[in-house]
Amino acid sequence: MSGETVVYKNDLNLVPLRKFTSIEINLFFVMCNKLKEQDTYMLHLAFDELKELSNYNPKTRNINRFVKDLDDVYKKMLELTIKYEDDDIIERFVLFNHYRIHKKEQYLEISTSPNLKHILNSITNNFTKFELEEMTTLKSTYSKNMFRILKQFKHTGYLKIKINDFRERLDIPTSYRMTDINKNVLKPIINELSYIFKALKIHKVRAKKGRKIEYLEFIFEPENRIYNKKYVKSKNTVGSRQYISREKTPSWLENRTYNKEDKIDIDPQLEKDREAFLKQLKIDWDE
């Protein structure tokens, strides 16, 4: 797979990819990536290119399966309405205004709305940039969505988010209790993203009154080593005890997609800490 890079304005990080499967998220961002420099012109994408860039396995899925996946992507994209509001108007529109699948000739024809070209095309100080291949190798949809959010904070290594906003941004079922989030959401995140975001830790912050979780803190090593008091404080904690606090931090993901040959420059201490953290997660605790 070529080293494609996705760049888009952070407005897109605020749009929950509701009900998208893992492969559908991959396909969606491949399309966004290809459109980002295309202004509002029509774009043709060959099936083979889409499969390669989205890490789609042609050996296990036939052409009809792929066409169905492309169709499902757009059906779900139609629910991704972007809202604009000021003192005078409220406006809603969809990201792609044209989407046609050519089954016989095996290519996809797409274009974006003129109103949304700034999201994909504008390269400003307020953008997210990440390697497409990194994201497509992740298996969990929660990991993929958290990956694109954390990349926005790669130079600070710190994100604090309200638990309700976290549920909304990752489209977590309303029926999930904290124990469900621990097992099905946070555990997959740690399993997959700790290899991308070094020294990744998730801290639960409880409300001042009562035991209810109010915030989640994501702390990791900044990419450019910008000084970060939160990271330094966490890093200086002795041994594996850094993972054991009264707000025990659940982690993310059962199926890690990185094979041994993919683990390039992985710190042995990072692996040791991760295993200690996952072991601690076996202790169940509720809100």
ZITA-V650805 format. One record per run of one state. SS is the DSSP state (alpha for helix, beta for strand, coil for the rest). FROM is the first residue (numbers start at 1). TO is the last residue. If there is no record, write none. Layout:
ss=SS from=FROM to=TO
ss=SS from=FROM to=TO
//
This chain:
ss=coil from=1 to=4
ss=beta from=5 to=9
ss=alpha from=10 to=14
ss=coil from=15 to=21
ss=alpha from=22 to=35
ss=coil from=36 to=42
ss=beta from=43 to=46
ss=alpha from=47 to=53
ss=coil from=54 to=62
ss=alpha from=63 to=77
ss=coil from=78 to=80
ss=beta from=81 to=85
ss=coil from=86 to=89
ss=beta from=90 to=94
ss=coil from=95 to=95
ss=beta from=96 to=102
ss=coil from=103 to=106
ss=beta from=107 to=112
ss=coil from=113 to=113
ss=alpha from=114 to=121
ss=coil from=122 to=126
ss=beta from=127 to=131
ss=alpha from=132 to=136
ss=coil from=137 to=140
ss=alpha from=141 to=153
ss=coil from=154 to=157
ss=beta from=158 to=162
ss=alpha from=163 to=169
ss=coil from=170 to=177
ss=alpha from=178 to=193
ss=coil from=194 to=200
ss=beta from=201 to=206
ss=coil from=207 to=212
ss=beta from=213 to=219
ss=coil from=220 to=228
ss=alpha from=229 to=235
ss=coil from=236 to=238
ss=alpha from=239 to=243
ss=coil from=244 to=251
ss=beta from=252 to=252
ss=coil from=253 to=259
ss=alpha from=260 to=262
ss=coil from=263 to=267
ss=alpha from=268 to=280
ss=coil from=281 to=287
//
